Amino acid sequence: MESVTRFASVSRGQARALIAAIGALLVLAAIVYVPSAPEELTVAAGPAQPVGDAPVAPEATEGERDDDLALYDRITERVAAGENYYHVAVEEQRARSFPVRPGFAVRLPTLATASAALGETGVLAAGALLALLTFWAWWRRLTPLLERPPRRIMALGLLAVGAAVGFKPTYFVLHEAWAGMLIALALALHRPGKWRAAWVAAALALAIREHALPFVLLMGALAMWRRDWRETFFWGLLVLAFGSLLWTHVQLVAQLTGPQDPLSAGWLTLRGASGWIEFITLSSGLYMLPVWLAGPMVMLPLIGWAALNDRLGLTAVLLFAGYGLLFMIAGRANNFYWGLMVTPAWFVGLYWLPGALRDLWQRARMAPA
């Protein structure tokens, strides 16, 4: 399966149409991305500084902690000292002029509570364990697709590239960092009929950050498409359990807030393709590239995933394109770290890109039937 992509079976006309569509997509990605101003991006990934015509780099200044990271640090410290999470979170966010209404503006208590219980050393160990489990799961998942170990190592290198920016000790207080790695783990673990381990990983991601819900809904929809009613039931059960948890969370926050607390700015922004590209660019190493190159580089992995002649390719395309659509519709510029929900596995699709382009070119050059 290493040398054959889904595009090897398309007709001459289809290949030419796909080449034209890919070219148009890359040109569009190169011209639509307009980076946000630095002052709009002063959030969890650190203060921003423009570099030439490159996107804004999400790196914190040496020795400093961004306001969001400092907030999560302080909440974890106080919870570790025995204080109630909700009282602490509302007090700390209010003291820093962070919104506390609606209840969604306050993070779920899972990560802070777990981090407080584990301590700094325990969190580092948990991060290392999650990284090892994720790479091991992807090694196993790629084995039937890439029979030669050096090729699997290349693909895992792309996984490392995607995880390198967000999943490191500096950002271990950031909810999206953990949820994104757990989604990558669940994606690698899932098989039709063998979904329980993926379900557990997805449940952990959802308990940390509600932005994992699209992944859970996708897995449930695919299980329904396969008519696997048992798996469908358990994905649905997870959604219902999460809904109950989220409702309880919002109610607990509401008990500690009132009309005097300002509402958070809306998340429905309709930023279009520029929002999609910015979220992925600033949550990955692509922020170091010029703007005109960063946009196409965001889209290229999707072409590779679409070419992979395996169920994993279809799942990845639906997952990543779905989150891309979400980033086009929702999320302010300073929410760009939402991209960490998908960047760990995003760039693995680049592995199949050369084969995809080769097969398309060969099919497009065929003599007419």
N, C-alpha and C positions, 0 to 999 in steps of 0.2 A: 504493500500500500504506500510505500515511500515515494514511488515515482509517478503515481497516478492521482490526479486531482479530479474533482467533480466536473471540471471544465473540459476534460479529455473526451467527453461524450457529446458535447454540444455540436450543433450543426454549424456550417460555415457562416450562415447569416446570423445565427445567434452569437457566435464568437465575435463577429464584427460589431454587432450591436452592443455587446458587453464591453468591448474595448472602447467604443465611443462613450458609453456611459461612465466607465471608469475614468477616462480622460476628463470628461466634463465634471465629475465629482472632485477630482484632484484640483482642477483649475478653480472650481468654486471654493474649495476649502482654502486655497491659497489667497483668495481675494476677499473673502467675507470676514475673516477674523480680524477684529479690531480690539486690541488689548485694552482692558480697563485701566483707568488712571491709577497710579500707585496708592493714592489715599483711599481708594475704594477697596483695597486688598489687604489692609492691615488687620489680619485675623490670625487664626490658629497656626498657620504655617509660617508666620513671621513677617516682619516688616519688609516692604517691597522696594526694590531699587531697579529702575529700568537700565538695561544694558544695550546701547545702540538701538537697533530696531528689533531686538529680541523681546519676547514676552517677559513679563515681570517674574523675577525669580522668587520662589516661596521659601527662602532660607532666612532663619533668624540670625541676627548679629551675634558674633561670638560672645558668650557669657550672658546673653540676654534671654528673657522669656517673653514671648508675645503675651498680650493681655489675656487672650483665651486660654493659652497654656498655663499661665500663672493662675487663672481662675480655677482650672481643673486641678492644678497642684494643691491649691489651698483647700478646695472642697475635700479632696482625698485626705489631706493631713488632718482636717477636723473630724472627718468620719472615723479615721483611724484612732483618734483620741476619744471616741465614744459618743460623739454628737449625732443627732438625727440627720439623715441625709437631706430631707426636704427642708428643714429649717435652715440648714447650712447653705444649701444651694440657693434658696431664695434670698437669704441675707447677703451672701457674697455677690450674687448677680446684681442685686439692688444697689449695693455699696459701690459697685463699679459702673453703675448706670447701664447695665445690661438689662434688656427686657425680661420680664418674668410672666408676661401674658401674651398669648394664650399659654396653656400649660405645656404645649409642645416646645416652647422656648427654653424650658428647663429639661436637660437631658435625663434619660432614664437612669435609675440609680445603679444599674448592674455593674458598670465598669468601675465607678468610684468605690462601691462597696467591696467588690472583689479585690481591687488594688489595695484598699485599706487593710483587708484581711491578709493579703499575701505579703505586703511590705515591698520595699524597693527591690530586694534580691529576688523575692518570689515572682514579681512582675517580670523581671529580666529573664528568669528561668522559664516562665510561661510563654514569653515572647519567643525565646529560642526553641522551645518545644513546638509551638505552633508553626514556626518557620520550617522546622525539620519535618513535621508531619505533612505540611503542604508540599514540600519538595518531594518527599517520599511518595505521596499520593499521585503527584503528577508523573513521577518516574514510572509508576505502575500503570497509570492510565495511558501513557504514551508508548509503552512497550509493544502492544500489538500494532501500533501505527508506525512506529519507527524502530525497526528491528535491530539496527546497529547502535550500540551504546554511544558512540561519538555523536550521532545525530540527536539522540535524546539529550545529551549534555548540551548541545547547541540550543535546543528548545528550552531547557531549564535555565540556560543563560538569559534567554529573553524573559522568562518568569522573574529572574533576579533583577533584571533591568526595571521591570514594572513595579516591583515591590521596594526597590532601593530607596526611593524618595520618602515614602510615607511610613514604612514599617521599620522603624529604628527607635532605640530607647528615647531619643529626644521627643518623639511624638507618641509615646506609649500612653499618654493621658488622653489622646485624641480618639474619640469613639469610632470614627470612620476607618482609622488605621486597622483596628482589630476586626471590625465587621467586614472590611474588604478582604482581609486575609482569610477569614472564615468562609466567605463566599467562594473564594478561589479554591479553598480546600473542599468545600461541598461540591463544586463543579467537577473536580477531579475524582471525587469518591463515588459519584452517582453512576449507577448502572440500572437499567430496567430490571426489576426483580431484586436488585441489591441496592436499596436506597436508604437503609436505616442510618448508616454512618453519616451520609450526606444530610439526612434530616436533622440529626443532632447538631452538626456543624451549622446548618442554616438556622436552627432554633437559637443557638448561642449568638449568632450574628444579629438576629432579630431582637433578642433580649438586650443587646448592647445599643443598637441603633435602628430606629424604625425604617430607615431607608433601605434595609434589607428586604422589606416586604415585596417589592417587585420581583425579586429572585424567587421567593417562596411562591408567589402567584404563578410565575412562569412554570416552575416545576410541577405545580398542581395541574396547570392547564395541559402540559405535555403528558402527564400521567393519565389524564382524562382522555386525551387524544389516542393514547395507546390502549384505552379501555382497561387500565389497571386500576380497578375500583378500590382495592385495598390501599394502594399508595395514594390515590386521590383523596381518600377519606382522611389519611393522616396529615396530608398537606393542608386540607381544609380545617382539620382539628387544630393545627398549629396557628392558622389564621384566626380562628375563633378565640383560642387561648391568648394570643397576642392582643386581639381587640379588647378582651377583658382586662388585661394588664395595662394597656394604654389608657383605657377609660379610668381605671383606678388611679393611675399616675396623674392624669389631668385633674381629677377630683382632689387629690391630695395637694397639688399645687394651688388649686383654686381656694382651698381653705386658708392659705397663707397669703393670698394676694387680694387686691381690691381695686375699685375703680380709679384710685389714685395712682396705681401703677400703669405706666404707659404701655400700649400695645406694641408688639414687635411689628416692624415694617413687613409688608406682604411678601410672600415668597413667589407669587405668580408674576413673572417678569417678562415672559415671551421674548427672550433674547435671541432666539433662533439659533442657527448653526454656529454663530460666534460664541454663544454661551456653551454649547457642547464642546467646541474645540478648546476654549479657555479652561474649562473644568479639567479636561484630560491633560492639557499641556502643563498647567501649573501644579498638577498632582503627580507629575512624572518628570523625567529628565529632559523632556522636550522644551522646557522653559529656557534652556540654554541655546536653542536654535533661533535663527531669524524668524520673524512672524510668517513670512511667505512660505517657509519650509515646514514650520511646526504644524500648520493646518493639514497639509497632505499627509504628514507622518502620523497624524491621529487616525486618518481614515485607512491607510494602507493595511493595518492588521485585519480590518474587517474583510478585506478582499481575500486575504489568506484564509481566514476562518470560513468564509463562504465557499472556498475551493476545497476544503477538507472533506473528503468523501467518507464521512463517518457521522454518526449521530452527534458526537461532540461538536462538530463544526456547526451544525444547524442550531444546537442549543446555545453555543457561544454567540453566533450572529444575532439570534433573537434577544439574548441577554444584553449584549453590549449596545445593539441598536436601540433596544428599549430604554436603557439608561440614557443613551444619547438623546432620545426624544424627550425624556424627562428633563434633562439639562437644558434643552431648547425652550422648554415651557416654564420651568420653575427654577428658582435659585438666584439670589442676588450675586453680584460680582464677588462679594466677600464670603460667599459660600463655596468658593471654588474647591475647597478640600473635600466636598462631596464626591469629587472624582476618585478619591481613594477607595470608594466602594467597589470600583471595577478595574482600576489600573494594575493590580498585581498580575492578573492573567491576560490583560488586554493585548499585550505585545507578543504573546506566544504565537498569535496568528501570523506574525511576520515570517515564521519558519516556512509556511506553505506558499508564501507570495511568489517566490521565483518559479516554482512549479506551476502555479496558476497562470502567470504571465506566459510561460513557455507553452503550455497547452493551448491557451487562447490564441497565441500567435500561430501555432501550427495548424489549428483548426481553421483560423481565418484565411490561411494561405492555401487551403485545400482547393483542388480543381473543382469546379461546379459539377454537381452530380448529373 
